[in-house]
Amino acid sequence: MALSAVAFSLMATLVKIAGPSIPNQELVALRSLASILPIAAMFVVRKVPLRLHKPGWLFLRGFLGYLAITCWFVSLNRLSLPDSVMIQYTSPVFVALMAPTLIGERSGARDRWALAIAIAGVALVVRPGLGLNLPGASIGLAGAICSAGAYLTIRSLRHSDHPFVVMLAFPAVASVCALTVILATPIVGRFVALPGDPSGWIWPDGRGWALISGIALMTAAGQVTLTYGLQLEPAGRATVATYLAVAVSIPLGIVLFDQWPDSWMLVGGAMVIGAVAAISVVKHRPVAPPAGAGGGRMTEGLEE
């Protein structure tokens, strides 16, 4: 779990470095295409047939993941690295908030107290009007909510579709959506003035390909170590280890971007992490990282 947290933190760092020179949807498309390779290898090694029992729900899972990763990549270029990572990792709070209503998962009094603390922590992390870039924070928070929705669709699919199929839905749909936006951008640009590069695609130079290769490598490493970590670690320990990504992002932000976390982010982040860990211990189920970070993966049934 610790290795997956480090890998996803490094992936976020590379995305932030690449952001000014490579368009958002290009990064989403290339990152998603790279994620397909290790999942396809798992299909081959385990000899799992590609069968879709609920294609509509699988598409929804992938589309919500696409929105989550798009929002996260935008927020990485508008906020400091620690702030962006912490906001994205608030998604388990929204899972706990929406699960009783949307998928009928019960919550006890202890869950509700922990959730109240977590929501207060989210408010401190976002801290509207207190210096944080509000558009960037809002986009990041929208990504966290989409990530929570993606995780809830995974919970709904756990009895119908094989876990590998659910894993594949995210990068497959995200790749198609991002490439569609890239192809449509120059057509729409003929009629509407669009910000940024009008082509929607900038062919990377050597440095760009090196960054993209690093993003792909860290994504694959994070996915593999996360999958096995969620199977082997107890719920509470796995959840806390997942949030090491936030801790790792702090020194990376300081050293590479001269971005220091403030006391609001540290206190709010501690409240979120503690509350989410408490909920995971009560439910005896580890909380996976957000869909945008390669999370939202389902490990139930991997022994099939």
N, C-alpha and C positions, 0 to 999 in steps of 0.2 A: 504493500500500500504506500509506503514512504517513497519507493522508487517511482510509482505512478504519479504521485504528487509532484515530485521533482520534474518528471518528464513533461507534465502538463504546464508547469510553471515556465519551463524553458520554451515550450511551444508558444505560450502567450507572449513571452519576451521577443521571440523571433517574429511573431506577427506584428508586434508593436514597432519593431525595427523596420520591417518590410512595408508597413502601412503607407508611409508617405510616397513610396515609389511604385507600388503595385496596387491596382484598384481592389476595392473590397470584395466584389463578387468574383474576381479572378482568384483571390486568396481562398475564398470559400470553396470555389470549384476545385482547385488543385488540392486543397486539404482534404476535401471529401473524396475525391478520386483516389488519393493515397490511402484513405481509410478502408477502401473496398478490398485492397489486396490482402491484408492479413485475415479479413473475414472470409474471403473466398478460399484462402488456404485452409481455414478451419472446416469449411464445407467439404473440401476434397479429402482432408486427412480423416475426418470423422464419417465420411460417406453419407452426408445428410442430404436428402432430396430437397430441391427448391420448390416447396409447395406453399401457396398463399391461401389461407383459409378465410381471412378477413382483409381483403385488399384495401378496402376503404379505410379501416382503422390503421393499417400499415402505412398508407399514404399520409394520414393525419399525423402519425408518429414522426415520419420523415419530414413533413412540412413544418411542424412545430420545431423540430430540431434545426431545420434550415433557418427559420426565423431567429432562433436562439443564437446560433453561431454568427449570423449576420449582425445582429445587434451587439453581440459581445465584441466582435472585431471592430465595429465602429467605435464602441466605447473605449477600447484600448487606445485609440488614437485621439481621444478627447479627454481622457482622465489619466491620472498617474497609474502606473502598473499595479501597485497594491490596492488602490481604490477600485479599479476595474475588476480585478480578480475577486476581491471580497464581495462586491455587489453581485457578480455572477454566481458566487457560491452561496448566496442567500436563497437559491431556488428550493432547497429542502423545506424552508419555512413555508413557502407557498404550496408545496406538496401537502404538508400537514394541514394547511388552512383549507385547501380545496377537497382533499380526499374524502372527508365524511359526506359531503354533499354530492360529489360527482361519481364516486365509485363505492360509496356506502361503507367505507372503513370506519370502524368505531374509534372514538377517542375518549379516554378517561379524564378525570379531574386533573391528574398530574400532567397529562399531555397538554391540557388547556393552559395550565399555569406556565409550563415551559414555552408554549407557543406565544403567550403574551409577552414573555421576556424576549423571545426571539424577534417579535414584531417591533418591540421597543429598540432592540439592537439594530434592526434594519433601518429604522428611522434615524438613528445616530450615524450609521454608515453613510446614508444618502444625504442627511443633514441639509435639506433645501434651505437656501437663503443664507447659509453659513460658510460660503466660500467655495463649495464644490461646484464644478461646471454643471448647471442644472440640465441642459439638453443632453449632455453626455451621461449624467447619472440616470436620467429618465429613460434613455435608450438602453442603458445597461440593465435597469430594473425591468424593462419590457422583455429583454432577453431572458432574465431570470424567471419571469412568469411563464414565458413560452417553454423554457426548459422544464419547469414544473409540470406544465401540461403534457409535454412529451413523456415524462416519467409516468404520469397517470395513465396514458394510453398503453404504456408497456405493462403496467399492472393489469390493465383490462385484457391484454392479449396473452397473458401468461398461460391460460388454459386452452388456447386455440392454435397458436402458431409456435413453431419451434424457436427457441431463443436465438439461434443463428439467423433465422429469417428476420426476426425483430431487429437484431443488430444491423443487418444489411439494409434495412429500410431507411435508416437515417442517412448514411452517405450516398445511397443510390438516389433518393429523392432530392437531397440537397445538391448533388452534382447536376441533375437535370434542371432544377430550378435556377441555380446560379448561371449555368450555361445559357438557359433561355433568356435570362435578363441581359447577359452579355450580348447575345445575338440581337435582341430587340432594341438595345440602347441606341445604335446608330439610326434605326428606322424611326423610333420615337423622336430622336434628336432633330429630325428634319422638320418636325412640327412644333416641338416644345424645346425651349432652351434648357439644357440639362447641366448641372454643375459637374465639375471634374472633367476627366478625359472623355470626349464624345464618342470614342470608339468602344469604350467599355472594356478594352483589353490593351495592355501594354506588354509587348514581348520582353521578357526579363533578360537582363544582361547577365554576365557571369556571377556577379554578386547576388542578383535576384534569384538565380537558379540555386545558388548555394543556400540562401535563406529558405527557399521553398523545399529543398532537399532536407534541411534541418527540421522544418515544420513537419514534413512527412515522417521523418525518422522518429521524432519525439512523440508524434501522434500514435504511431504503431507501438512504440515502446510503452507508452502510457496505457494503451488499450490492453495489451497482453498482461502487463503486471497488475493492472486493475482487475481484470477478470479473475485471475488466480487469487489475488489478495482478498477480494470479496468472498471467495469460497472458503478461504483458510482462516481468516481472522474473525474473532468474536465481534458482535455488532458494534458495541461502544468503541472498541479500539480501532476498528476499521473506519468508523465515521471520523474520529479524531485524526487518524492518519491521513484521511482524504483531505482534511483541511490544512495539512502541512503545505499544500500548494499556496495558501495565503501567506504563511510564514516565509516560505522560500521566495515569494515575490517581493518581499520587503527589502532584503539586501540587494536583490537584482535591480529593483527600482532605484535604490540609492546609488549603487555603483555605476550603472549604465546610463541612467537618465537624471540623476541628481534629484530624485523625487522621494521626499521623506513623508512617511505617514504621520498624520496628526493624532492627537489624543482621542478625537471623536471616532476615528476609524478603528483605533486599537480597542477602545472600550466597547463600541458597538459590535465589532468583530468577535470579541471575547464572549459577549452575551449570546450572539447567534450560534457560535460554535458550541458553547456549553449547553445551550437549550436543545440544539439539534442532537447532540450526543446523548443527552438525557432521554429524548424521545426514542432514539434508536435502541437504547438499552431496554426501555420498557417494552418496546415492540419486538425485541430480539431480531431485528433486521437492520443490517448496515445501510446507511444512506449513501448511494452512489453520487459522484460529482455531477454537475450539470451537463445537459446534452451538449452545450456548446464546448465543453471541455473534454468531450469524448465520453461523457458519462451517460447516465440514463440507460446503462446496460443491464440486462437481466441475466442473473446467474442461475435462477431456478430452472431445473431441468437440464442442466449442462451434462449430466451424466447419461442422458438418453443416447 
